[in-house]
Amino acid sequence: MTITLRLLGGVRLEDASGPLTGEPAQRHRVALLAVLALAKGHRMPREKVMALLWPESSPDNARRLLNMSIYVLRKALGAQALRSEANEIQLDPAHVSCDALRFRDAVARGEFGVATGLYAGPFLDGFFLDGAEEFERWQEGERARIASAFAAALEQHAERLEQAGSEAEALTCWQRLAAENPANAKATLRLMQSLEGAGDRAGALRAAEIHAEVLRDEYEAEPDPTVAELAARIRDRPARVAGVTAVKSDRAGSQRQRPGRLVWALGGAMVAIVAIAVAALAPRGRALPAPGSVAVLPFTNLDPDGEHPYLGEGLAEELLNDLARLPWLRVAARSSAVQLHEAGASVQSIGRQLNVAAVVRGSIRTSGDSVRIGVRLIDARNGYLTWSEEYDRRLQNVLTVQNDIARAIASALSSELAAQVPDSLFGSSTSNVEAYQLYLKGRHEWDKRTGTGMRAALEAFQEAVALDPSYAAAYAGLSDTWQLLPDHGTVPARVGLARAKTAALRAIALDSTEASAFASLGAVLDDYDHDWAGAEAAYRRAIELNPSYATARQWLGLHLANQGRYEEALAEVERARRLDPLSSIISTAVGAVRYFAGDYSGAIAEYQAVVEQDPGFAVGLALLGRAQLLAGEVEVAVESLRQAVELSHGDPSQRAVYAAALAAAGRQDEARAIADEILATPDGDYVPWCELASAFIYLGDFDRALRLFERGREELDPAFKHINVEPLYDQLRPDPRFQAFLRNAGF
């Protein structure tokens, strides 16, 4: 029995009957096979394998996990697949065929056509292991080496094809190489020459334009002179009739229609990626007028045994996402609709509180493999039924029914406008019901904004993508979770943000029309790359794809505030609040913009309203304490921050600002004790460097504060993006050293 291990363009383990699932396909076991496949001699010492795959486990536990993995793999793949000799483990490549290994061997033999045929995409695309930094570094190194080898092989294969007179096939290679890296001057030149030779002057000039755009946006550089010169000569030459069939010009243009591939090929600063994605996917034509607004409530689950607890909420969210794609319809955010539904509010009350004209209610009942869905559209002004329908489906197809429901609701709201909606506008995120319910569970936990909620969200999203590896929205959820975990002291910022970036890019590669993926990318560009322009472009693209996506507007508003653009920021977060008026976290964003702008009384009013609505919301209390401290209400601030520390179970960020408040209150010894305790955090654990600097500022130790800011920049502290506008640092702000630091950081 021959086993195939596919590591290029995704990850899959399969035998002759198809993909293997279950225990042998568990992530650490696939990673073990990948490491051995590419190791010298396909063997590796046990200790090194344990350090790569289970670095956070004790030696005994790591050894047990490795032994169990070997046992499971040998049982599933055959005893010949893995051999254990002395202290080494060896993979038999004759028994386990790996595409990455065959690619490498084909390159070494000079069989470039075979090699390029094997390359289906980046190595271990979208794959990661929790808490395994050494494995991540190994993975990134192999990915870069394989991508470089692919580009070289593709170039040599194209040149051989040209020498053999296979011009059309060579053109395909040059086009593929230029699509992988439009900044490559040689690839662009050869593509232009091939296109012109085929009679496609427009395509050749378009290739030159894309090359120039990428260099200008990505590297702030001028186009390669040889490319510019060739483009000028092509423009000046009279058109000629080619002796071969001309290639359509949209083939060159396809370089701009694959933003996911460009993301993986270029890496680094992401302005060009977002710009290309925006240009390629932007809807054409004038936006339609907005005739109405609607809220979608979770569908009531009528199953007596409650077998599918998240299905009703999941179906409602899929419907909400489809309706939100309509440019003329405003759709209320899910979280506020869920809160009102759970509170038992009437349709008219929901309409008033969410400021919508109509409400969608529904029910779902399963019976064996069948499901019946009832949907009603109700006028929120008077409670009258506008439209209703029932749908009978197979359970495994339940998530596709929202397309039919969305079109019917759109027609009920405006038949004229609905008739102009293309069929391609509506589409299901996943066909896997279990994966979708896990996704909904993840979003539900993520919305809590607590450490416990974030850990539960992470587990749910990871299970969702394991069930459906092509589920873009779940990868976006993973990205959002990894991005916020450092804020809750769960993982170091550098680790969390690196994983957030991987997940965000994977989401866009899977679906470049997924608004949440672009919002996730924007957050990572803010926190991880400090690429302010790229982040803004990503947030705006998310809003363009889904104008009703409140979280994207919230994050854009905070981003604008970080740039000192307070009026724009306030307008954006207020738009987010109109979409999701009951969201505590969005209301705190409104308060944060006022706080950064120096409107402390306005910020306090916002935060107090949040805390009254949700007394157990630690983040709201912590932000209230900051505003009270800056407003001079020191003793009140100390108490608010003490409660925040208690509610957050000692979150280090809250403790650091609490120390600052204690110092301001004259309780220097207590403040220093807390600050020193945070400084003594073991290596690898999360330290809120910037917030800790505020404690030392209030203690009068400016030298220590400056060193902590530098550390925060190095360690990608999530609070670093606020450094130019955070009032906690105002005492230090006139210091020339701090001003020089800000300039050096790009502010």
Beta strands, then each sheet from edge to edge (+ up, - down):
strand 1: 3-6
strand 2: 12-15
strand 3: 18-19
strand 4: 43-45
strand 5: 82-85
strand 6: 88-91
strand 7: 96-98
strand 8: 292-296
strand 9: 300-301
strand 10: 329-331
strand 11: 358-367
strand 12: 370-379
strand 13: 385-394
sheet 1: 3+ 2- 1+ 7+
sheet 2: 4+ 6- 5+
sheet 3: 9+ 11+ 8+ 10+
sheet 4: 9+ 11+ 12- 13+
end
